Amino acid sequence: MDIDDPRVEENLNELTGILAKTGDANFIRKLLYGLLTHAEIADIAARWALVKALKQKIPQRKIAHDLGISLCKIVRGSRELKKPESVFQKIFTSEYSSAECAKELSP
């Protein structure tokens, strides 16, 4: 499927709805391992690690070296992190507490 295919949004909406309702990290982990290849899992983990490293103000070239990822991916993460309404901003602010996460995930 290409990103322009309407089925992408349809299926992504369905999957995110399932993930939001579960509230069970172990279930989500098993689902991801069932859906994705080991390389895709590693890529997602590396992207999350790069966002956390950027938040800690680690230089981009060091992140690229340490995680073995391209500067293009790091620049993308940096741009997303700088957006005021970014989901990353919500995750990293104290306002987005565990209680709020649990409330949003509950069915």
CORVEN-V91278 format. One record per backbone hydrogen bond with DSSP energy under -0.5 kcal/mol. NH is the residue of the N-H (numbers start at 0). CO is the residue of the C=O. If there is no record, write none. Layout:
nh:NH co:CO
nh:NH co:CO
This chain:
nh:4 co:1
nh:7 co:4
nh:8 co:4
nh:9 co:5
nh:10 co:6
nh:11 co:7
nh:12 co:8
nh:13 co:9
nh:14 co:10
nh:15 co:11
nh:16 co:12
nh:17 co:13
nh:18 co:14
nh:19 co:15
nh:20 co:16
nh:21 co:17
nh:22 co:18
nh:24 co:22
nh:27 co:23
nh:28 co:24
nh:29 co:25
nh:30 co:26
nh:31 co:27
nh:32 co:28
nh:33 co:29
nh:34 co:30
nh:35 co:31
nh:40 co:36
nh:41 co:37
nh:42 co:38
nh:43 co:39
nh:44 co:40
nh:45 co:41
nh:46 co:42
nh:47 co:43
nh:48 co:44
nh:49 co:45
nh:50 co:46
nh:51 co:47
nh:52 co:48
nh:53 co:49
nh:54 co:50
nh:55 co:51
nh:56 co:53
nh:57 co:52
nh:62 co:58
nh:63 co:59
nh:64 co:60
nh:65 co:61
nh:66 co:62
nh:67 co:63
nh:68 co:63
nh:73 co:69
nh:74 co:70
nh:75 co:71
nh:76 co:72
nh:77 co:73
nh:78 co:74
nh:79 co:75
nh:80 co:76
nh:81 co:77
nh:82 co:78
nh:82 co:79
nh:85 co:82
nh:89 co:85
nh:90 co:86
nh:91 co:87
nh:92 co:88
nh:95 co:92
nh:96 co:94
nh:100 co:96
nh:101 co:97
nh:102 co:98
nh:103 co:99
nh:104 co:100
nh:105 co:101
